[in-house]
Amino acid sequence: MHLFETEEGDKWVCITCGNEKNDMIEEKKWEFIFDRHDQTLRCSLCGHPDYDYED
């Protein structure tokens, strides 16, 4: 999960949305802060974690 500083506050973005929405992220000049691998975090764009593991 990537953490970005935005004009609306910090937002977590999953790997998939980070790739798909890269143009929007660059256009809005979101500043990358750091990555964290934590399945409890949810993406602010799609609401999902980075990966879904099946039991």
TIRO-2110 file (N, C-alpha, C; in Angstrom, 1 decimal):
// TIRO-2110
0.9, -1.2, 0.0, N, 1, A
0.0, 0.0, 0.0, CA, 1, A
0.9, 1.2, 0.0, C, 1, A
0.6, 2.2, -0.8, N, 2, A
1.4, 3.4, -0.9, CA, 2, A
0.6, 4.5, -0.2, C, 2, A
1.4, 5.3, 0.5, N, 3, A
0.8, 6.5, 1.2, CA, 3, A
1.2, 7.8, 0.4, C, 3, A
0.2, 8.6, 0.1, N, 4, A
0.4, 9.8, -0.6, CA, 4, A
-0.1, 11.0, 0.2, C, 4, A
0.6, 12.1, 0.1, N, 5, A
0.1, 13.3, 0.7, CA, 5, A
-0.6, 14.1, -0.4, C, 5, A
-1.9, 14.4, -0.1, N, 6, A
-2.7, 15.1, -1.1, CA, 6, A
-3.3, 16.4, -0.5, C, 6, A
-3.9, 17.2, -1.4, N, 7, A
-4.5, 18.4, -0.9, CA, 7, A
-5.6, 18.2, 0.1, C, 7, A
-6.2, 17.0, 0.1, N, 8, A
-7.3, 16.6, 1.0, CA, 8, A
-6.8, 15.8, 2.2, C, 8, A
-5.5, 15.7, 2.4, N, 9, A
-5.0, 14.9, 3.5, CA, 9, A
-4.3, 13.6, 2.9, C, 9, A
-3.7, 12.9, 3.8, N, 10, A
-3.0, 11.7, 3.4, CA, 10, A
-3.9, 10.6, 2.9, C, 10, A
-3.6, 9.8, 1.9, N, 11, A
-4.4, 8.8, 1.3, CA, 11, A
-3.6, 7.5, 1.0, C, 11, A
-4.1, 6.4, 1.4, N, 12, A
-3.6, 5.1, 1.1, CA, 12, A
-4.1, 4.7, -0.3, C, 12, A
-3.2, 4.2, -1.1, N, 13, A
-3.5, 3.8, -2.5, CA, 13, A
-2.9, 2.4, -2.7, C, 13, A
-3.8, 1.4, -3.1, N, 14, A
-3.3, 0.1, -3.4, CA, 14, A
-2.4, 0.0, -4.6, C, 14, A
-1.6, -1.1, -4.8, N, 15, A
-0.7, -1.2, -5.9, CA, 15, A
-1.5, -1.2, -7.2, C, 15, A
-2.6, -1.8, -7.3, N, 16, A
-3.4, -1.8, -8.6, CA, 16, A
-3.9, -0.4, -8.9, C, 16, A
-4.5, 0.3, -8.0, N, 17, A
-5.0, 1.7, -8.3, CA, 17, A
-3.8, 2.6, -8.6, C, 17, A
-2.7, 2.4, -7.9, N, 18, A
-1.5, 3.2, -8.1, CA, 18, A
-1.0, 3.1, -9.5, C, 18, A
-1.1, 1.9, -10.1, N, 19, A
-0.7, 1.7, -11.5, CA, 19, A
-1.8, 2.2, -12.5, C, 19, A
-3.0, 1.9, -12.2, N, 20, A
-4.1, 2.3, -13.1, CA, 20, A
-4.4, 3.9, -13.0, C, 20, A
-4.2, 4.5, -11.9, N, 21, A
-4.5, 5.9, -11.7, CA, 21, A
-3.2, 6.8, -11.7, C, 21, A
-2.1, 6.2, -12.2, N, 22, A
-0.8, 7.0, -12.1, CA, 22, A
-0.9, 8.3, -12.8, C, 22, A
-1.6, 8.4, -13.9, N, 23, A
-1.7, 9.7, -14.6, CA, 23, A
-2.5, 10.7, -13.7, C, 23, A
-3.5, 10.3, -13.1, N, 24, A
-4.3, 11.2, -12.2, CA, 24, A
-3.4, 11.6, -11.0, C, 24, A
-2.7, 10.7, -10.4, N, 25, A
-1.8, 11.0, -9.3, CA, 25, A
-0.8, 12.0, -9.6, C, 25, A
-0.2, 11.9, -10.8, N, 26, A
0.8, 12.8, -11.3, CA, 26, A
0.2, 14.2, -11.6, C, 26, A
-1.0, 14.1, -12.2, N, 27, A
-1.7, 15.4, -12.6, CA, 27, A
-2.0, 16.2, -11.4, C, 27, A
-2.5, 15.5, -10.3, N, 28, A
-2.9, 16.2, -9.1, CA, 28, A
-1.7, 16.5, -8.2, C, 28, A
-0.5, 16.0, -8.6, N, 29, A
0.8, 16.3, -7.9, CA, 29, A
0.7, 15.7, -6.4, C, 29, A
0.2, 14.5, -6.3, N, 30, A
0.2, 13.8, -5.0, CA, 30, A
1.6, 13.4, -4.7, C, 30, A
2.1, 13.7, -3.5, N, 31, A
3.5, 13.4, -3.1, CA, 31, A
3.6, 12.0, -2.4, C, 31, A
4.4, 11.1, -2.9, N, 32, A
4.6, 9.8, -2.4, CA, 32, A
5.3, 10.0, -1.0, C, 32, A
4.8, 9.3, 0.0, N, 33, A
5.5, 9.4, 1.3, CA, 33, A
6.2, 8.1, 1.6, C, 33, A
5.5, 6.9, 1.7, N, 34, A
6.2, 5.6, 1.9, CA, 34, A
5.2, 4.5, 1.6, C, 34, A
5.8, 3.2, 1.6, N, 35, A
5.0, 2.0, 1.4, CA, 35, A
4.8, 1.3, 2.7, C, 35, A
3.7, 0.6, 2.9, N, 36, A
3.5, -0.3, 4.0, CA, 36, A
2.8, -1.5, 3.6, C, 36, A
3.3, -2.7, 4.0, N, 37, A
2.7, -4.0, 3.7, CA, 37, A
1.8, -4.4, 4.9, C, 37, A
0.5, -4.0, 4.8, N, 38, A
-0.4, -4.3, 6.0, CA, 38, A
-1.7, -4.6, 5.4, C, 38, A
-2.2, -5.8, 5.6, N, 39, A
-3.5, -6.2, 5.0, CA, 39, A
-4.7, -5.5, 5.7, C, 39, A
-4.5, -4.8, 6.8, N, 40, A
-5.7, -4.1, 7.4, CA, 40, A
-5.9, -2.8, 6.7, C, 40, A
-5.0, -2.3, 5.9, N, 41, A
-5.1, -1.0, 5.2, CA, 41, A
-6.0, -1.2, 4.0, C, 41, A
-6.8, -0.2, 3.7, N, 42, A
-7.7, -0.2, 2.6, CA, 42, A
-7.4, 1.0, 1.7, C, 42, A
-7.5, 0.8, 0.4, N, 43, A
-7.3, 1.8, -0.6, CA, 43, A
-8.4, 2.9, -0.5, C, 43, A
-8.0, 4.2, -0.6, N, 44, A
-8.9, 5.3, -0.6, CA, 44, A
-9.7, 5.4, -1.9, C, 44, A
-9.2, 4.7, -3.0, N, 45, A
-9.8, 4.8, -4.3, CA, 45, A
-10.8, 3.7, -4.5, C, 45, A
-10.4, 2.4, -4.2, N, 46, A
-11.3, 1.3, -4.5, CA, 46, A
-11.8, 0.6, -3.2, C, 46, A
-11.2, 0.9, -2.1, N, 47, A
-11.7, 0.3, -0.8, CA, 47, A
-11.2, -1.1, -0.5, C, 47, A
-10.2, -1.6, -1.3, N, 48, A
-9.7, -3.0, -1.2, CA, 48, A
-8.3, -3.0, -0.6, C, 48, A
-7.8, -4.1, 0.0, N, 49, A
-6.4, -4.2, 0.4, CA, 49, A
-5.6, -4.4, -0.9, C, 49, A
-4.2, -4.4, -0.7, N, 50, A
-3.3, -4.7, -1.8, CA, 50, A
-3.6, -6.1, -2.4, C, 50, A
-3.7, -7.1, -1.6, N, 51, A
-3.9, -8.5, -2.0, CA, 51, A
-5.0, -9.2, -1.2, C, 51, A
-5.8, -10.0, -1.8, N, 52, A
-6.7, -10.9, -1.1, CA, 52, A
-6.2, -12.3, -1.1, C, 52, A
-6.0, -12.8, 0.1, N, 53, A
-5.5, -14.2, 0.2, CA, 53, A
-6.7, -15.1, 0.5, C, 53, A
-6.7, -16.2, -0.2, N, 54, A
-7.8, -17.2, 0.0, CA, 54, A
-7.3, -18.1, 1.2, C, 54, A
-8.3, -18.5, 2.0, N, 55, A
-8.0, -19.4, 3.2, CA, 55, A
-7.8, -20.8, 2.7, C, 55, A
END
